[in-house]
Amino acid sequence: MPVLDSVTTDFIARAIALPPADLALAFDRTVDLRTEGGKEASLAASVSAAQNSSIDRTVREALRARLEELSAHREYLLSEAIAACGTASRAVCKRAKLTDEQYRVLVDPFVTVGMDVPPRDA
């Protein structure tokens, strides 16, 4: 049985493929939302160790392969993109357990850049 559901794996694949400018904007929005409930929502989106490992490994490997491209756009964008993608991916993974507001605040950075995110009840 897979550790992550298909909705989460699809979200990860689309998030890590975003252009550098969109990843930078998503990270900046993630930071902005930390004071608007993002920190608490992140804590609520706690996933299992196996799920966290799978999300982290998938996101890191894919974005590390784009290091040159990301760094050309902005210094430290690799680590910023890893953080933004990981945070939103954990929210998608735990979407059924989050409130509407918690889910919204965690995936909004990707909505902001025009990405379709799965509904909370998907």
C-alpha positions as CSV (number, residue, x, y, z in Angstrom):
1,M,0.0,0.0,0.0
2,P,1.4,3.4,-1.0
3,V,2.4,5.8,1.8
4,L,0.8,8.8,0.0
5,D,-2.5,8.9,-1.8
6,S,-2.7,9.8,-5.4
7,V,-4.1,13.3,-4.7
8,T,-1.0,14.1,-2.7
9,T,1.5,12.6,-5.2
10,D,-0.2,14.5,-8.0
11,F,0.0,17.8,-6.0
12,I,3.7,17.2,-5.3
13,A,4.5,16.5,-9.0
14,R,2.7,19.7,-10.1
15,A,4.2,21.9,-7.3
16,I,7.8,20.8,-7.9
17,A,7.5,21.5,-11.6
18,L,6.5,25.1,-11.2
19,P,8.8,27.8,-12.7
20,P,11.3,29.4,-10.3
21,A,9.4,32.7,-10.2
22,D,6.3,30.9,-9.0
23,L,8.2,28.8,-6.4
24,A,9.8,32.0,-5.1
25,L,6.3,33.7,-4.9
26,A,4.9,30.6,-3.2
27,F,7.6,30.7,-0.6
28,D,7.2,34.4,0.1
29,R,3.4,33.9,0.5
30,T,4.0,30.9,2.8
31,V,6.2,33.2,5.0
32,D,3.6,36.0,5.0
33,L,0.9,33.6,6.1
34,R,2.8,32.2,9.0
35,T,1.5,35.1,11.2
36,E,-2.0,34.6,9.8
37,G,-2.5,31.1,11.2
38,G,0.1,29.4,9.0
39,K,2.2,28.3,11.9
40,E,-0.7,26.7,13.8
41,A,-2.1,25.2,10.6
42,S,1.3,23.7,9.9
43,L,1.4,22.0,13.3
44,A,-2.1,20.6,12.6
45,A,-0.9,19.2,9.3
46,S,1.4,16.7,11.0
47,V,1.8,13.6,9.0
48,S,3.2,10.2,9.9
49,A,6.9,9.6,9.8
50,A,6.6,7.5,6.7
51,Q,4.5,10.1,4.9
52,N,6.9,12.9,6.0
53,S,9.8,10.9,4.7
54,S,8.2,10.2,1.4
55,I,7.1,13.9,0.9
56,D,10.6,15.2,1.9
57,R,12.5,12.7,-0.2
58,T,10.3,13.3,-3.3
59,V,10.4,17.1,-3.0
60,R,14.1,17.3,-2.2
61,E,15.3,15.0,-5.0
62,A,13.2,16.7,-7.7
63,L,14.2,20.2,-6.6
64,R,17.8,19.4,-6.2
65,A,17.9,18.3,-9.8
66,R,16.8,21.9,-10.6
67,L,19.5,23.6,-8.4
68,E,21.2,25.5,-11.1
69,E,17.9,26.8,-12.5
70,L,16.5,27.8,-9.1
71,S,19.8,29.4,-7.9
72,A,19.9,31.5,-11.2
73,H,16.6,32.9,-10.2
74,R,17.3,33.6,-6.5
75,E,19.9,32.6,-4.0
76,Y,18.6,30.0,-1.6
77,L,15.5,29.3,-3.7
78,L,16.2,25.6,-3.5
79,S,15.7,25.5,0.3
80,E,12.8,28.0,0.1
81,A,11.1,25.9,-2.6
82,I,11.6,22.7,-0.5
83,A,10.0,24.4,2.5
84,A,7.0,25.8,0.6
85,C,6.3,22.6,-1.4
86,G,6.7,20.4,1.7
87,T,4.4,22.5,3.8
88,A,1.6,22.5,1.2
89,S,2.1,18.8,0.4
90,R,1.7,17.9,4.1
91,A,-1.5,19.9,4.1
92,V,-2.8,18.1,1.0
93,C,-1.9,14.8,2.6
94,K,-3.8,15.6,5.8
95,R,-6.5,17.7,4.1
96,A,-9.4,15.7,5.7
97,K,-8.1,16.4,9.2
98,L,-7.7,20.1,8.7
99,T,-10.3,22.8,9.1
100,D,-11.2,24.8,5.9
101,E,-9.2,27.7,7.2
102,Q,-6.1,25.6,8.1
103,Y,-6.2,24.0,4.7
104,R,-6.7,27.3,2.9
105,V,-3.8,29.1,4.6
106,L,-1.4,26.2,3.8
107,V,-2.3,25.8,0.1
108,D,-3.0,29.5,-0.6
109,P,0.7,30.1,-1.7
110,F,0.1,27.7,-4.6
111,V,-3.3,29.1,-5.4
112,T,-1.7,32.5,-5.5
113,V,0.6,31.4,-8.4
114,G,-2.4,29.9,-10.3
115,M,-2.0,26.3,-9.4
116,D,-5.2,24.2,-8.9
117,V,-5.2,22.6,-5.5
118,P,-7.3,19.7,-4.6
119,P,-10.4,20.4,-2.6
120,R,-10.2,19.6,1.1
121,D,-12.7,16.8,0.7
122,A,-11.0,15.2,-2.3
